Amino acid sequence: MNGRTLIGLSIVALALVGCGGRQPLKPVTGQSLPAIPVGASTAPTSTTLMNPSVQARPERNVELLTQSRQRGDDPFDLPPEKQPQ
């Protein structure tokens, strides 16, 4: 790589790093914060709203099926009934 390419890549990298500023979230002027959820004692903060709950992002179960088993008899597996005509 020559010097110009390296300088150009450095400038692009610095520009990309600069546009990802992190500041606390604030409501737009003239708008209020979200309503307090039913049953909560306080209103949620922007940090708690940005972090998904365990229910929204459950842990994955990656256990593989290691043995196959023969299925037992299912008493509810009945043939379809014929409709009267």
Backbone as a printed PyTorch tensor [residue, N CA C, xyz], in Angstrom:
tensor([[[  0.8440,  -1.1840,   0.0000],
         [  0.0000,   0.0000,   0.0000],
         [  0.8840,   1.2390,   0.0000]],

        [[  0.4430,   2.2180,  -0.7380],
         [  1.2240,   3.4390,  -0.7340],
         [  0.7110,   4.3820,   0.3550]],

        [[  1.3630,   5.4590,   0.5530],
         [  1.0500,   6.3990,   1.6290],
         [ -0.3270,   7.0450,   1.4930]],

        [[ -0.7060,   7.3720,   0.2630],
         [ -2.0090,   8.0290,   0.0610],
         [ -3.1690,   7.1010,   0.4320]],

        [[ -3.0580,   5.8540,   0.0800],
         [ -4.1160,   4.8910,   0.4050],
         [ -4.2410,   4.7320,   1.9120]],

        [[ -3.1260,   4.6420,   2.5880],
         [ -3.1250,   4.4910,   4.0400],
         [ -3.7180,   5.7210,   4.7170]],

        [[ -3.3830,   6.8950,   4.2460],
         [ -3.9390,   8.1320,   4.8150],
         [ -5.4400,   8.2080,   4.5330]],

        [[ -5.8420,   7.8350,   3.3380],
         [ -7.2590,   7.8600,   2.9860],
         [ -8.0720,   6.8990,   3.8470]],

        [[ -7.5540,   5.7040,   4.0630],
         [ -8.2370,   4.7400,   4.9150],
         [ -8.3040,   5.2270,   6.3690]],

        [[ -7.2620,   5.8980,   6.8180],
         [ -7.2560,   6.4330,   8.1780],
         [ -8.3270,   7.5090,   8.3520]],

        [[ -8.4770,   8.3690,   7.3740],
         [ -9.4790,   9.4370,   7.4470],
         [-10.8820,   8.8390,   7.4450]],

        [[-11.1150,   7.8370,   6.6000],
         [-12.4280,   7.1890,   6.5530],
         [-12.7180,   6.5000,   7.8780]],

        [[-11.7260,   5.8390,   8.4610],
         [-11.9130,   5.1540,   9.7400],
         [-12.2290,   6.1550,  10.8490]],

        [[-11.5420,   7.2760,  10.8810],
         [-11.8110,   8.2950,  11.8970],
         [-13.2080,   8.8970,  11.7250]],

        [[-13.6370,   9.0780,  10.4890],
         [-14.9820,   9.6180,  10.2470],
         [-16.0510,   8.6400,  10.7290]],

        [[-15.8430,   7.3520,  10.4980],
         [-16.8110,   6.3580,  10.9480],
         [-16.8480,   6.2490,  12.4700]],

        [[-15.7050,   6.3630,  13.1060],
         [-15.6600,   6.2980,  14.5660],
         [-16.3470,   7.5210,  15.1710]],

        [[-16.2240,   8.6590,  14.5420],
         [-16.7960,   9.8920,  15.0690],
         [-18.3120,   9.9670,  14.9690]],

        [[-18.9270,   9.1990,  14.0710],
         [-20.3710,   9.3270,  13.9370],
         [-21.1260,   8.3960,  14.8840]],

        [[-20.4590,   7.6460,  15.6960],
         [-21.1320,   6.7620,  16.6390],
         [-21.1290,   7.3100,  18.0480]],

        [[-21.3860,   8.5960,  18.2290],
         [-21.3860,   9.1960,  19.5600],
         [-22.4740,   8.6140,  20.4440]],

        [[-22.1610,   8.4420,  21.7180],
         [-23.1400,   7.9020,  22.6640],
         [-23.4790,   8.9810,  23.6790]],

        [[-24.7390,   9.3370,  23.6870],
         [-25.2320,  10.3220,  24.6400],
         [-26.4960,   9.7590,  25.2570]],

        [[-26.8400,  10.1870,  26.4570],
         [-28.0800,   9.6950,  27.0540],
         [-29.2850,  10.0870,  26.2080]],

        [[-30.2510,   9.1720,  26.1060],
         [-31.4500,   9.4520,  25.3200],
         [-32.3490,  10.4340,  26.0570]],

        [[-32.9050,  11.3560,  25.3190],
         [-33.8170,  12.3480,  25.8860],
         [-35.0240,  12.4520,  24.9740]],

        [[-36.1990,  12.7390,  25.5360],
         [-37.3690,  12.8740,  24.6560],
         [-37.2560,  14.1280,  23.7930]],

        [[-37.9060,  14.0840,  22.6520],
         [-37.9310,  15.2250,  21.7450],
         [-38.6780,  16.3590,  22.4450]],

        [[-38.2560,  17.5840,  22.2180],
         [-38.9190,  18.7080,  22.8630],
         [-40.3960,  18.7340,  22.5050]],

        [[-41.2090,  18.9140,  23.5100],
         [-42.6430,  18.9480,  23.3120],
         [-43.3100,  17.5970,  23.5100]],

        [[-42.5380,  16.5370,  23.6780],
         [-43.1050,  15.2110,  23.9150],
         [-42.7060,  14.7340,  25.3060]],

        [[-43.5720,  13.9180,  25.9050],
         [-43.2890,  13.4230,  27.2510],
         [-42.7030,  12.0220,  27.1910]],

        [[-42.2360,  11.5660,  28.3280],
         [-41.7160,  10.2110,  28.4420],
         [-42.8690,   9.2200,  28.3640]],

        [[-42.5810,   7.9430,  28.1070],
         [-43.6590,   6.9530,  28.0580],
         [-44.3810,   6.8570,  29.3960]],

        [[-45.6330,   6.4170,  29.3440],
         [-46.4320,   6.2890,  30.5600],
         [-45.8580,   5.1980,  31.4580]],

        [[-46.1500,   5.3100,  32.7430],
         [-45.6900,   4.3060,  33.7010],
         [-46.5110,   3.0360,  33.4890]],

        [[-45.8520,   1.8860,  33.3240],
         [-46.5890,   0.6370,  33.1180],
         [-47.4440,   0.2890,  34.3350]],

        [[-48.5110,  -0.4510,  34.0900],
         [-49.3980,  -0.8700,  35.1680],
         [-48.6240,  -1.7870,  36.1090]],

        [[-48.6920,  -1.5000,  37.3840],
         [-48.0130,  -2.3150,  38.3830],
         [-46.6040,  -1.8600,  38.7080]],

        [[-46.0500,  -0.9380,  37.9440],
         [-44.6980,  -0.4380,  38.2170],
         [-44.7830,   0.7700,  39.1290]],

        [[-43.7880,   0.9050,  39.9980],
         [-43.8010,   2.0270,  40.9250],
         [-43.1850,   3.2860,  40.3150]],

        [[-42.2630,   3.1190,  39.3650],
         [-41.6240,   4.2690,  38.7220],
         [-41.6330,   4.0830,  37.2050]],

        [[-41.4140,   5.1670,  36.4960],
         [-41.3290,   5.1060,  35.0380],
         [-39.9900,   4.4900,  34.6330]],

        [[-39.9630,   3.6980,  33.5700],
         [-38.6930,   3.1070,  33.1280],
         [-37.7700,   4.1750,  32.5560]],

        [[-36.4830,   3.9780,  32.7720],
         [-35.4890,   4.9010,  32.2180],
         [-35.1460,   4.4810,  30.8000]],

        [[-34.4250,   5.3210,  30.1090],
         [-34.0380,   4.9920,  28.7350],
         [-33.1280,   3.7720,  28.7020]],

        [[-32.3000,   3.5910,  29.7190],
         [-31.4050,   2.4330,  29.7580],
         [-32.2000,   1.1370,  29.8980]],

        [[-33.1970,   1.1220,  30.7750],
         [-33.9800,  -0.0960,  30.9440],
         [-34.8490,  -0.3750,  29.7210]],

        [[-35.2790,   0.6460,  29.0180],
         [-36.0700,   0.4330,  27.8140],
         [-35.2200,  -0.1190,  26.6650]],

        [[-33.9370,   0.1930,  26.6410],
         [-33.0600,  -0.2650,  25.5680],
         [-32.5570,  -1.6890,  25.7800]],

        [[-32.5740,  -2.2080,  27.0100],
         [-32.1110,  -3.5600,  27.2920],
         [-33.2970,  -4.5190,  27.2310]],

        [[-33.2330,  -5.5370,  26.3620],
         [-34.3580,  -6.4630,  26.2590],
         [-34.4710,  -7.3390,  27.5070]],

        [[-35.6940,  -7.7220,  27.8300],
         [-35.9140,  -8.5710,  28.9910],
         [-35.5430, -10.0160,  28.6520]],

        [[-35.5150, -10.8590,  29.6720],
         [-35.2140, -12.2700,  29.4660],
         [-36.2950, -12.9070,  28.6120]],

        [[-37.5270, -12.4480,  28.7800],
         [-38.6250, -13.0060,  27.9970],
         [-38.4930, -12.6200,  26.5240]],

        [[-37.9610, -11.4410,  26.2390],
         [-37.7970, -11.0020,  24.8540],
         [-36.6250, -11.7020,  24.1800]],

        [[-35.5970, -12.0560,  24.9400],
         [-34.4300, -12.7390,  24.3920],
         [-34.0990, -13.9450,  25.2610]],

        [[-34.8330, -15.0330,  25.1110],
         [-34.5920, -16.1990,  25.9520],
         [-33.2680, -16.8740,  25.6140]],

        [[-32.7670, -17.6410,  26.5850],
         [-31.5500, -18.3980,  26.3370],
         [-31.8710, -19.5480,  25.3990]],

        [[-30.9080, -19.9180,  24.6040],
         [-31.1260, -20.9940,  23.6500],
         [-30.7380, -22.3270,  24.2710]],

        [[-31.5040, -23.3340,  23.9370],
         [-31.2010, -24.6850,  24.3670],
         [-30.5680, -25.3890,  23.1740]],

        [[-29.2870, -25.6820,  23.2760],
         [-28.5780, -26.2590,  22.1480],
         [-28.3260, -27.7570,  22.3430]],

        [[-29.0740, -28.3750,  23.2570],
         [-28.9030, -29.8000,  23.4860],
         [-29.3690, -30.5720,  22.2550]],

        [[-28.4880, -31.4020,  21.7510],
         [-28.8050, -32.1760,  20.5700],
         [-29.4890, -33.4810,  20.9580]],

        [[-30.3020, -33.9710,  20.0790],
         [-30.9480, -35.2590,  20.2970],
         [-29.8910, -36.3410,  20.1080]],

        [[-29.5910, -37.0700,  21.1730],
         [-28.5250, -38.0680,  21.0950],
         [-29.0680, -39.4720,  20.8840]],

        [[-30.3060, -39.7200,  21.2730],
         [-30.8930, -41.0410,  21.0730],
         [-32.2990, -40.8650,  20.5090]],

        [[-32.6290, -41.6960,  19.5290],
         [-33.9930, -41.6560,  19.0300],
         [-34.7770, -42.7540,  19.7310]],

        [[-36.0220, -42.4490,  20.0570],
         [-36.8670, -43.4120,  20.7530],
         [-38.1080, -43.6680,  19.9290]],

        [[-38.6100, -44.8760,  20.0520],
         [-39.8450, -45.2300,  19.3650],
         [-41.0000, -44.5040,  20.0440]],

        [[-41.8660, -43.9220,  19.2640],
         [-43.0040, -43.2140,  19.8180],
         [-44.0250, -44.1900,  20.3810]],

        [[-44.5790, -43.8470,  21.5220],
         [-45.6020, -44.6870,  22.1250],
         [-46.9520, -44.4910,  21.4460]],

        [[-47.9120, -45.3440,  21.8100],
         [-49.2490, -45.2580,  21.2480],
         [-49.9340, -43.9900,  21.7450]],

        [[-50.5410, -43.2470,  20.8370],
         [-51.2400, -42.0120,  21.1860],
         [-52.7430, -42.2770,  21.1520]],

        [[-53.4120, -42.2480,  22.3150],
         [-54.8450, -42.5500,  22.3270],
         [-55.6870, -41.4670,  21.6490]],

        [[-55.1240, -40.2990,  21.4060],
         [-55.8760, -39.2180,  20.7790],
         [-55.6460, -39.1320,  19.2720]],

        [[-54.8280, -40.0360,  18.7270],
         [-54.5620, -40.0510,  17.2880],
         [-55.6630, -40.8530,  16.6100]],

        [[-56.7970, -40.2280,  16.3700],
         [-57.9660, -40.8910,  15.8200],
         [-58.1190, -40.5460,  14.3480]],

        [[-58.7060, -41.4560,  13.5720],
         [-58.9370, -41.1360,  12.1540],
         [-60.0180, -40.0750,  12.0390]],

        [[-60.0100, -39.3000,  10.9540],
         [-61.0380, -38.2640,  10.7950],
         [-62.4170, -38.8800,  10.6520]],

        [[-63.3930, -38.1610,  11.1900],
         [-64.7720, -38.6320,  11.0960],
         [-65.3540, -38.2300,   9.7480]],

        [[-66.2250, -39.0800,   9.2290],
         [-66.8790, -38.7550,   7.9590],
         [-68.0410, -37.8210,   8.2450]],

        [[-68.1660, -36.8010,   7.4280],
         [-69.2420, -35.8280,   7.5550],
         [-70.5050, -36.3880,   6.9220]],

        [[-71.6890, -36.2520,   7.5920],
         [-72.9290, -36.7080,   6.9650],
         [-73.2710, -35.8150,   5.7610]],

        [[-73.8080, -36.4370,   4.7380],
         [-74.1270, -35.6630,   3.5210],
         [-75.5860, -35.4490,   3.3410]]])
